[in-house]
Amino acid sequence: MNDDLLRRIPIRDAARRLEGLVRRTPLAPFDLPDARVELRLKLECLQETGAFKARGASNQIALLSERERAAGVVTVSSGNHGKALAWAAQRAGVRATIVMPANAYPNKIAACREFGAEVLLGETRAAAERLCAERVAAGATLVHPYDAERTLQGAGTVGLEIADEWPELEVLVVPCGGGGLLAGSALAIRQTLGRRVLVVGVEPEGAPSMKLSLEQGRAVTLERITTQVQGLCPPGAGCLNTEICGLAVDAVVTLPDEEILAAQRELVLR
């Protein structure tokens, strides 16, 4: 384990910074047929804006310099991060621009606007990335949805809350898109509970960016994305996240869409 990298991003510092800004969400028991397994779910669906993304966005906004605040913030997002950044920026009185692909869900586009953000639509994800880069070149402050130290530090408070509430934890399973939640939570576990906890990332078979990145030892961009699971299919894993996951994550597994969607249905029905 690279101790320098492990210590460089203290997750508990973000937790102190976010106190009173985001919610400490429940760690709820979930009954299984196998009595040997005690399963608990971290209910980030009850978080501000409905997702863990509020943590990273709030941490980013809290750490802006005066110059960065004055310049306003910009990001690319298909939904949850954009909504969270719009919310966090509005609370702090910072201008926000959210660049989204045109095929983003209409309710997510509307939510960003409801929180006062300017929304720009790109015909494709690549076009949205280009529009965002133009705003950054013009002086706006980029708040990356996952591949940024401040973003993953905020997201890591999910793992920290789990470790603090349930120190007997043996296995932590984390969904992975760009890897911010996985990298941050893995850091939180290593900083509190050490190496005895198995940390596993899970991503769709049709968007295995982190699995491929770890296999190749570098962040890769996917040539083809076939999953229909929105929110877990960015074009690639983050560079910083790949480095952290390579050191702090024990395994990344993939699942077919059918199994992911079946699990979603079961959670809704429960």
N, C-alpha and C positions, 0 to 999 in steps of 0.2 A: 504494500500500500504506500503510495506517495503521500507521506504525512504533510508535506508542505501544501499540496493541493487540498487535502482533507481539512486543514486548519484555515486555509485562506478565505473560505466562504462560511463564516459562522452562522448557522441557521437560527440560533437562539437570539442573535442580534436583530434579525428580521422580526422574530416573534415579539420582541419588546417594542419595536418600531410600529408594528401593526396592531398593537393592543388598542382596542376601542374603535378601530377602523374596519376590521373584518370580524366575522363570527368564529367562535370556537365550536365547530360542528360536532354532533353526536357520533360516538363510536358504538354502533348499535349491534346487538346480537342477531344472528341470522341462523335459524334452525336448519340442520341438515339431517338426512336419514342416518348418516354414520355418526354415532354418538362419540366416537373417538376424536372427531374434529370439532374444535370450537372456532367458529367463524364469526368475525365481526366486520361490519361495513362502515367505512368513514363516509358520512352522508354530506358530501360537498354539494349535493343538489339543494341543500338548505343554506348554502353560503350566499352572501350578497351577490346579486346578479345571477344566481343559480349555478355557479361553477367555481372551482378552485382558482380560476384565472384572476379573480378579484385580489388574491393574495400577491401575485407577482406584479400586477398592475399598480396596486397600492404601494408596494415597496419601491417600485420605480419612481412613482410620482413623489414619494416622500424624500427621495434622495436627489431630486433635481436641483441643480444650481440655479441661482437667480437668472443667469443668462439662458439656461435651458428652459426655465419656466417661461421667460419672456418670448422665446422662439416658438413655443408651442410644441406639441408632440404629434407623432405620426406613426402608424403601424399598418401592416397588412394582416387581415384576418378574415376568415370565413364566418366568424360569429362570436364565439364566447370571449376570446381575448379582446376583440374590438369593443364589445359591449362593456367588458370590465374596465378597459382603459377609458372609455367615454365616461363611465360612472365615476371612476377615481379622479379623472381630470376635472370633471364638473364640480366635485366636492372641494377640490383644491383651487378652483378658479383658474385653471390652465386650459388654453385652447387645444382641442384635439381634432385630428383628421384621421378617419378610418378608411383605408382603401380596401375594397372587398371585390372578389370576383362576382360577376353579374349573376352567376347561378347560386349565390348564397341564398339561404332561406329568407323570404321576404320579412318574416317576423324579426329576424336578427338584424336585418338592415334597418328596420323601423326602430328597434330598440336602441341602436347606436344614435340615431337621430333624436330619439326621445330624451337621451341624456345630454343633448346639446352639441354633439359632435358633427363636424362636416363629414359627409360620406361621399367618397368617390368610387365609382364602379369601373372595373377593368373587364374587358370582354372575357379574358381568361385569367387564371392565377398568375401566369407569367406577365401578362399585361398589367395586372394589379401591382406586382413587384416592381415593374418599371415605373409606374406612377408614384409609388412610394419613394423610390430612389430619387426621382425628380424633386420631390418635396424635401428630402434630406439634403440634396445638393443645394437647394435654395435656402437652407438654414434651419429647417425643422429638426427637432430632436427625435431620433429613432428609438422607439420602445419595442424591441423585438419580442414576439410572442413566446419564444422559448429559448433561443440561443443567446442568452445574455445573463451575466452573473447576477444582476439585481433581480431579474425575472425568476430564475430558478431558486434564488435564495428565498424569495417570498413564497414560491410554490412549496419549497421544502418544509415550511411550517406545518403542512399536512402531516408529513412523517414525524415531525417533532411532537405534535400533539398526540399521535398514536403511541410513540415511545414513552411519553410522560404518563399517559393514562393506562397503558397496558405494557409494562416493562417485561412481562412474562412472554411476550410475543416471540414466536419461533420463525414464522414465515410472513413476509410482506409481499403482496402481489399488487403491482401498479400498472395501470394502462399506459401505453406509450405511443405518442404521435411524434413530435419533434424531440421529446425526451426531457423537457424541463421539469415536469412533475417527478419523473423517475429519478433523474439525477439529483434533484434537490432533496427528495425523500430518502434516497440512498445515503446522501451526505448526513442528513439528520440522524439516521439510524446508526451510522458508523461513529458519529460524534457523541452519541449517548449510550448505545447498547453494544457497540463494538462489532466484532466479526461473527458473533454467535448467531445472529439472525440471518436467515436466507432471504435475500432480496431478489425478486423475480419481476422482470418486465414482460408485458403482454401486448402484442400488436397484431393487426389483421394480416392474414397471409397475403392479401392483395396490396399491402403497403409496408413491407418489412424493412423499413429504412434503418432502424437501430440494429436489428439482427445482422444485416449486411454490413453495416458500418463497423460493428465489433469484429465480425469475421475478417474484414479487410484491413482493420487497424486504422481506419480513417473515416471521416464523415463522407457518406456517398449521397448523390442525388439520384432518385429513382427515375429510370427511363420510362417506366410504365406503372400506373396505379390502377388497380382493378377493384379495390374494395368500395363498397357503398356506405361504409361507416364514416360519416362526416365527423370531423374533429380528431380523427386518428390517421389522417392521410396527408400530411404536409409533403412537400416535394423531397424532403430529406431530413435526416437527423442533424441536430446542431453540432458544430465542431466541439465546443466546450462540453456539451452534454455527452458526446461520444467519449471524450477523454475521461470524464468523471465516471461514466457507466462502465468503462473498461477497467477501472480500478475498484469501484464500489459495488457493482451489481454482479450477482452470481450467475444469472442466466437470463436470456430473453427468449420467449417462446412465441409462436404465432398460432392464431386460430382462424378457421374459416368464418366468413360472415354469418353463416347459418347458426353457428354456435354462439356468436356474440349477440346476434339479434334475438335468439331464443332466451338468452340470459336476461336481456333487456326486458323482454315480455314478462318473464317470471318476476323480475323486480317490480314492474309496474303492477302486476296482479297481486303481489304480496301486500 
